[in-house]
């Protein structure tokens, strides 16, 4: 009897050898980043490079890249003190070309830029880590007659949703900013991790999160447009902000309420967004008051939106009319978050002033920092526990 | 009445300026790759580099990188004739460091390696492009008592699934190879695009695709392990192939059949996998005959699997017993795909011989090429139309 002696070891060796298609010749493994209690070391093997530097999100805007030095093993490296607890990203610059850290398999994407990421653990960042029990995330294609296309959105359902077949859930509509897309709040914003953790700790009620694509000239993120394939971009010349907020009310909410077990009324709906998405948050409530009990714009304020012409003047009477509409429809929470060096801070202050002047209860949550994800993650982590209670 | 004159133009300008966090200074835009009818040009701006080369999946194994030249504008470039229609990936090497093409926003991931991609359109590759109507893809956390963890899998539901509330669907269980994870068939394998296209053309019946993580020491892909966060890896020392295939039968199939509208019997189930996943495909049917009517291993063959020791000898008697079990349980399609320069081609030939010798009807689908995604995509595109008919 002939024996088939090929072993599993050999089998797996071949599997990893071909990794699944191209051979990947590896030298001594580089550890990067290496995080200790006090410091973090970055390393890159680039034998033929003449200059290598490091740029990271812990740096102040405009700060110079951090020079790296080449050691005796031809590995470029630098050690810096740990920045304070948060999620950070960084890239290396090798002789003029920006690259992710090949030794760090974890990356995120900001628009069209990929970067390596790491986490410094601590109180502020603890909800950005994976929780032990997690909700599901789906890429959903829905029909938008308003925009005239089938479009993609991401939907988070909390742990337990699929098994608690009789429970109905509230929904947070969470909108991205300019340059972002339907995946921004999941990758850069850590929205699933934040809600998983808040729900596990009993700090937030289980809720769905709906993350549409807010660029009405796209059906989904541009990164899906492979060179050589027709682009998935809709051919529209105008920026159609109002078209998008209309589709949110007319197409997206009805889709969600008919395909998920939701609390399909104002009491079960919250809306938030950052920057352009903060504008969408306000604009939705200006044009369609009474849909949301929880209104949480971020890094935005009192400045106009209009799809017809960019020189349209937006007077205070009109804005008052809009605010009056929201006041009349009623709401439970109006929560405005902004950093004090955000370029929209003056507009946020102006909205705060107008809300006060108009007798509309609200929270103006001011932090340090500017127009950046470290704030937007923190804002979600801060207002999500206030929703649906 | 003071006018609030900030225009939408300014607003959007600021949004893109901050892109959502770090300023991205841009020079004249580089187009890369530029695809014409006959040729493809790659470009990279790397002013300070001394050598830049190109490596791509159209090259034969072991072929040298393609040298790029720097033009008067300090842009490195090279033009090559179009490879034949398919999906390809490539990277640049800048002074010893491998980088994705910064001008191409489309990338995929093979294990822990990111690469830029492009498509040469043609008959073979037409199903790898986005279809007009698409199914949804979800990341699902399910409980695996067999492995002792909550683990992630990806689930594709075809277009119409959410609206045809009474229809029941068959399920294809599609398994990745060594070095891969639950996302491999979606990114490298273009499984959603292939099924979207086949279903739209009426060539395949609407079906679910379930893509678990086949590494029983992981709860999900390693790329989610951010440096500074505890690893999500399960602490197991043994390769537990049998544990995984057991969890497929005991945990995954029951989860799918209780959470989706499936045809919950042999007639409604297919299984396929590549390389290690081809081994899992066979092993599942050896240990649990009668669960699948459609058995489609790829790039694998007659070689043993055993979790107890890697030196375990697997004799023909045992294999015959396994094949006898499959024959007795009955099946509708046994479809084995392999490339003629695949390192497992001899094992595939051996399995073909044993199936014939044992009187088991089957298809041995032999192509050119080796252990690579261009084959596995093509195999899925080829056998999916044969399922559930």
Boltz contact constraints between the chains, C-beta under 6 A:
constraints:
  - contact:
      token1: [A, 1]
      token2: [B, 315]
      max_distance: 6.0
  - contact:
      token1: [A, 1]
      token2: [B, 316]
      max_distance: 6.0
  - contact:
      token1: [A, 3]
      token2: [B, 313]
      max_distance: 6.0
  - contact:
      token1: [A, 3]
      token2: [B, 315]
      max_distance: 6.0
  - contact:
      token1: [A, 4]
      token2: [B, 304]
      max_distance: 6.0
  - contact:
      token1: [A, 4]
      token2: [B, 314]
      max_distance: 6.0
  - contact:
      token1: [A, 5]
      token2: [B, 313]
      max_distance: 6.0
  - contact:
      token1: [A, 6]
      token2: [B, 303]
      max_distance: 6.0
  - contact:
      token1: [A, 7]
      token2: [B, 310]
      max_distance: 6.0
  - contact:
      token1: [A, 8]
      token2: [B, 310]
      max_distance: 6.0
  - contact:
      token1: [A, 9]
      token2: [B, 310]
      max_distance: 6.0
  - contact:
      token1: [A, 12]
      token2: [B, 178]
      max_distance: 6.0
  - contact:
      token1: [A, 14]
      token2: [B, 343]
      max_distance: 6.0
  - contact:
      token1: [A, 15]
      token2: [B, 177]
      max_distance: 6.0
  - contact:
      token1: [A, 15]
      token2: [B, 178]
      max_distance: 6.0
  - contact:
      token1: [A, 15]
      token2: [B, 275]
      max_distance: 6.0
  - contact:
      token1: [A, 15]
      token2: [B, 276]
      max_distance: 6.0
  - contact:
      token1: [A, 16]
      token2: [B, 178]
      max_distance: 6.0
  - contact:
      token1: [A, 16]
      token2: [B, 179]
      max_distance: 6.0
  - contact:
      token1: [A, 18]
      token2: [B, 371]
      max_distance: 6.0
  - contact:
      token1: [A, 19]
      token2: [B, 111]
      max_distance: 6.0
  - contact:
      token1: [A, 19]
      token2: [B, 179]
      max_distance: 6.0
  - contact:
      token1: [A, 20]
      token2: [B, 110]
      max_distance: 6.0
  - contact:
      token1: [A, 20]
      token2: [B, 177]
      max_distance: 6.0
  - contact:
      token1: [A, 20]
      token2: [B, 179]
      max_distance: 6.0
  - contact:
      token1: [A, 20]
      token2: [B, 180]
      max_distance: 6.0
  - contact:
      token1: [A, 21]
      token2: [B, 372]
      max_distance: 6.0
  - contact:
      token1: [A, 21]
      token2: [B, 373]
      max_distance: 6.0
  - contact:
      token1: [A, 33]
      token2: [B, 227]
      max_distance: 6.0
  - contact:
      token1: [A, 35]
      token2: [B, 228]
      max_distance: 6.0
  - contact:
      token1: [A, 46]
      token2: [B, 96]
      max_distance: 6.0
  - contact:
      token1: [A, 46]
      token2: [B, 97]
      max_distance: 6.0
  - contact:
      token1: [A, 47]
      token2: [B, 96]
      max_distance: 6.0
  - contact:
      token1: [A, 48]
      token2: [B, 95]
      max_distance: 6.0
  - contact:
      token1: [A, 48]
      token2: [B, 96]
      max_distance: 6.0
  - contact:
      token1: [A, 49]
      token2: [B, 95]
      max_distance: 6.0
  - contact:
      token1: [A, 94]
      token2: [B, 94]
      max_distance: 6.0
  - contact:
      token1: [A, 94]
      token2: [B, 97]
      max_distance: 6.0
  - contact:
      token1: [A, 95]
      token2: [B, 48]
      max_distance: 6.0
  - contact:
      token1: [A, 95]
      token2: [B, 49]
      max_distance: 6.0
  - contact:
      token1: [A, 95]
      token2: [B, 95]
      max_distance: 6.0
  - contact:
      token1: [A, 96]
      token2: [B, 46]
      max_distance: 6.0
  - contact:
      token1: [A, 96]
      token2: [B, 47]
      max_distance: 6.0
  - contact:
      token1: [A, 96]
      token2: [B, 48]
      max_distance: 6.0
  - contact:
      token1: [A, 97]
      token2: [B, 46]
      max_distance: 6.0
  - contact:
      token1: [A, 97]
      token2: [B, 94]
      max_distance: 6.0
  - contact:
      token1: [A, 97]
      token2: [B, 99]
      max_distance: 6.0
  - contact:
      token1: [A, 99]
      token2: [B, 97]
      max_distance: 6.0
  - contact:
      token1: [A, 99]
      token2: [B, 99]
      max_distance: 6.0
  - contact:
      token1: [A, 104]
      token2: [B, 227]
      max_distance: 6.0
  - contact:
      token1: [A, 105]
      token2: [B, 112]
      max_distance: 6.0
  - contact:
      token1: [A, 105]
      token2: [B, 223]
      max_distance: 6.0
  - contact:
      token1: [A, 106]
      token2: [B, 223]
      max_distance: 6.0
  - contact:
      token1: [A, 106]
      token2: [B, 226]
      max_distance: 6.0
  - contact:
      token1: [A, 110]
      token2: [B, 20]
      max_distance: 6.0
  - contact:
      token1: [A, 111]
      token2: [B, 19]
      max_distance: 6.0
  - contact:
      token1: [A, 112]
      token2: [B, 105]
      max_distance: 6.0
  - contact:
      token1: [A, 117]
      token2: [B, 226]
      max_distance: 6.0
  - contact:
      token1: [A, 118]
      token2: [B, 227]
      max_distance: 6.0
  - contact:
      token1: [A, 118]
      token2: [B, 228]
      max_distance: 6.0
  - contact:
      token1: [A, 119]
      token2: [B, 226]
      max_distance: 6.0
  - contact:
      token1: [A, 119]
      token2: [B, 228]
      max_distance: 6.0
  - contact:
      token1: [A, 119]
      token2: [B, 229]
      max_distance: 6.0
  - contact:
      token1: [A, 120]
      token2: [B, 228]
      max_distance: 6.0
  - contact:
      token1: [A, 121]
      token2: [B, 228]
      max_distance: 6.0
  - contact:
      token1: [A, 129]
      token2: [B, 229]
      max_distance: 6.0
  - contact:
      token1: [A, 134]
      token2: [B, 141]
      max_distance: 6.0
  - contact:
      token1: [A, 136]
      token2: [B, 138]
      max_distance: 6.0
  - contact:
      token1: [A, 136]
      token2: [B, 139]
      max_distance: 6.0
  - contact:
      token1: [A, 136]
      token2: [B, 140]
      max_distance: 6.0
  - contact:
      token1: [A, 137]
      token2: [B, 139]
      max_distance: 6.0
  - contact:
      token1: [A, 138]
      token2: [B, 136]
      max_distance: 6.0
  - contact:
      token1: [A, 138]
      token2: [B, 138]
      max_distance: 6.0
  - contact:
      token1: [A, 139]
      token2: [B, 136]
      max_distance: 6.0
  - contact:
      token1: [A, 139]
      token2: [B, 137]
      max_distance: 6.0
  - contact:
      token1: [A, 140]
      token2: [B, 136]
      max_distance: 6.0
  - contact:
      token1: [A, 141]
      token2: [B, 134]
      max_distance: 6.0
  - contact:
      token1: [A, 162]
      token2: [B, 259]
      max_distance: 6.0
  - contact:
      token1: [A, 177]
      token2: [B, 15]
      max_distance: 6.0
  - contact:
      token1: [A, 177]
      token2: [B, 20]
      max_distance: 6.0
  - contact:
      token1: [A, 178]
      token2: [B, 12]
      max_distance: 6.0
  - contact:
      token1: [A, 178]
      token2: [B, 15]
      max_distance: 6.0
  - contact:
      token1: [A, 178]
      token2: [B, 16]
      max_distance: 6.0
  - contact:
      token1: [A, 179]
      token2: [B, 16]
      max_distance: 6.0
  - contact:
      token1: [A, 179]
      token2: [B, 19]
      max_distance: 6.0
  - contact:
      token1: [A, 179]
      token2: [B, 20]
      max_distance: 6.0
  - contact:
      token1: [A, 180]
      token2: [B, 20]
      max_distance: 6.0
  - contact:
      token1: [A, 223]
      token2: [B, 105]
      max_distance: 6.0
  - contact:
      token1: [A, 223]
      token2: [B, 106]
      max_distance: 6.0
  - contact:
      token1: [A, 226]
      token2: [B, 106]
      max_distance: 6.0
  - contact:
      token1: [A, 226]
      token2: [B, 117]
      max_distance: 6.0
  - contact:
      token1: [A, 226]
      token2: [B, 119]
      max_distance: 6.0
  - contact:
      token1: [A, 227]
      token2: [B, 33]
      max_distance: 6.0
  - contact:
      token1: [A, 227]
      token2: [B, 104]
      max_distance: 6.0
  - contact:
      token1: [A, 227]
      token2: [B, 118]
      max_distance: 6.0
  - contact:
      token1: [A, 228]
      token2: [B, 35]
      max_distance: 6.0
  - contact:
      token1: [A, 228]
      token2: [B, 118]
      max_distance: 6.0
  - contact:
      token1: [A, 228]
      token2: [B, 119]
      max_distance: 6.0
  - contact:
      token1: [A, 228]
      token2: [B, 120]
      max_distance: 6.0
  - contact:
      token1: [A, 228]
      token2: [B, 121]
      max_distance: 6.0
  - contact:
      token1: [A, 229]
      token2: [B, 119]
      max_distance: 6.0
  - contact:
      token1: [A, 229]
      token2: [B, 129]
      max_distance: 6.0
  - contact:
      token1: [A, 259]
      token2: [B, 162]
      max_distance: 6.0
  - contact:
      token1: [A, 275]
      token2: [B, 15]
      max_distance: 6.0
  - contact:
      token1: [A, 276]
      token2: [B, 15]
      max_distance: 6.0
  - contact:
      token1: [A, 303]
      token2: [B, 6]
      max_distance: 6.0
  - contact:
      token1: [A, 304]
      token2: [B, 4]
      max_distance: 6.0
  - contact:
      token1: [A, 305]
      token2: [B, 8]
      max_distance: 6.0
  - contact:
      token1: [A, 310]
      token2: [B, 7]
      max_distance: 6.0
  - contact:
      token1: [A, 310]
      token2: [B, 8]
      max_distance: 6.0
  - contact:
      token1: [A, 310]
      token2: [B, 9]
      max_distance: 6.0
  - contact:
      token1: [A, 313]
      token2: [B, 3]
      max_distance: 6.0
  - contact:
      token1: [A, 313]
      token2: [B, 5]
      max_distance: 6.0
  - contact:
      token1: [A, 314]
      token2: [B, 4]
      max_distance: 6.0
  - contact:
      token1: [A, 315]
      token2: [B, 1]
      max_distance: 6.0
  - contact:
      token1: [A, 315]
      token2: [B, 3]
      max_distance: 6.0
  - contact:
      token1: [A, 316]
      token2: [B, 1]
      max_distance: 6.0
  - contact:
      token1: [A, 343]
      token2: [B, 14]
      max_distance: 6.0
  - contact:
      token1: [A, 371]
      token2: [B, 18]
      max_distance: 6.0
  - contact:
      token1: [A, 372]
      token2: [B, 21]
      max_distance: 6.0
  - contact:
      token1: [A, 373]
      token2: [B, 21]
      max_distance: 6.0
